Amino acid sequence: MTHPRRSPLLPYPFPVSGFNTRRMATNAMYLSVTNRPLLSRPDTIKALQVRSFTVRCSTGSVSTGAAVPAPWKLADARLVLEDGSIWRAKSFGATGTQVGEVVFNTSLTGYQEILTDPSYAGQFVLMTNPHIGNTGVNIDDEESIQCFLAGLIIRSLSISTSNYRCTESLSDYLSKRNIMGIYDVDTRAITRRLREDGSLIGVLSTEESKTDEQLLEMSRTWDIVGVDLISSVSCKKPYEWVEKTGSEWDFNSNRRHEETFHVVAYDFGIKHNILRRLASYGCKITVVPSTWPATETLKMKPDGVLFSNGPGDPSAVPYAVETVKDIIGKVPIFGICMGHQLLGQALGGKTYKMKFGHHGGNHPVRNLRNGSVEISAQNHNYAVDPESLPSGVEVTHVNLNDGSCAGLAFPQQKLMSLQYHPEASPGPHDSDLVFDHFVELMRREKQSS
Ligand SMILES: NC(=O)CC[C@H](N)C(=O)O
């Protein structure tokens, strides 16, 4: 007798290798009843190549007869990791072959901001939250003008989008930007591997002509350490930034100042929300490229200088460390993430590569000055070694998950920095007032001079 919840067409179970028989039964029934595709997104439809199939089993056989679109996609991509493991998956977005470092991000929301964070250049972002794509993408949540990351790895791609701000599906968005994505892959197993063995280089490919050995070889001969990635994501010439956080999203709008402060922001891969938050706190901002000379910056007589976040190895960009050195002590400085790591080096310290880094919106940080704990947004694979810093430099924040250095200050030199992201986007807003502290630093300096 046929189980009431299973297909009346196909007896169950039936031994067919290489197919998900349960889904096949359900879908065969569905197609026979409704005669229209289960899924309506064009990108999914494209994947549903018409296939006819016959299922034979001990109690008979059923044929779909003419070609019938299968409303699921078969694995058409491979992720080959440098440890030799091969993960079969389904592709969305762009096709081709791409190499990068695989990192996992524990944020529950904000995949669009993550996709457009230039600090992910050269990396595949694996989202540990299993369900991605359900809110689509919109025109307001971009953190830069481009997706610089190597690709996106997710467990389950939402088949529909539901959000009042949505203008496009995630899949179409990635295709247009030529970014590869994969889904239906065991993201938990990969994350455990990364936690145990550390970040791994991987190659993602939809090209059947490439053998597993070729892809493995690619992963083993590529490296992200020692490479300057900031020059490829930085702007090419200076520009002014005026856009503030929209009033409906600004929760600290009571902290506003009469005065305006001119900030020169070095773009090492700057996230737009850093600029929006600075503008909201009353700053007039000139964004300059990563190679902009310190002498030119000082000629502009800024009230403060911001060194931004950015991708890759902070020890691979000595020219940027030199620029920071030439500016330290002359004007108030705020460093964020890459900017913090450059400041650490400019002060005489060293950076090191962490095992798998911090990527997510749930990292507890202790402010050592007042004992408070902030839940922070983080995205970094390197950290400043506090032992390497000269005396006078104060460690102001520590990451409570592993005790690593999360913030620095050197009051004599009018500088402050954070290893994490006070601008969030995505993530919690606990650290937002640090922008106000930077404004205070500039105000005190202005008053004293
Ligand atoms: N967000 C950032 O600025 C990242 C800094 C650096 N690329 C790191 O991975 O540590």
The ligand as an SDF file (V2000), in Angstrom:
LIG
                    3D

 10  9  0  0  0  0  0  0  0  0999 V2000
   38.8370   43.8110    8.3150 N   0  0  0  0  0  0  0  0  0  0  0  0
   40.1280   44.0220    8.2010 C   0  0  0  0  0  0  0  0  0  0  0  0
   40.6200   45.1470    8.1100 O   0  0  0  0  0  0  0  0  0  0  0  0
   41.0040   42.8140    8.1250 C   0  0  0  0  0  0  0  0  0  0  0  0
   42.4540   43.0780    8.3990 C   0  0  0  0  0  0  0  0  0  0  0  0
   43.3680   42.0050    7.8950 C   0  0  0  0  0  0  0  0  0  0  0  0
   43.1830   41.8290    6.4800 N   0  0  0  0  0  0  0  0  0  0  0  0
   43.1110   40.7060    8.6210 C   0  0  0  0  0  0  0  0  0  0  0  0
   42.5820   39.7840    8.0610 O   0  0  0  0  0  0  0  0  0  0  0  0
   43.4310   40.6080    9.7870 O   0  0  0  0  0  0  0  0  0  0  0  0
  1  2  1  0
  2  3  2  0
  2  4  1  0
  4  5  1  0
  5  6  1  0
  6  7  1  0
  6  8  1  0
  8  9  2  0
  8 10  1  0
M  END
$$$$
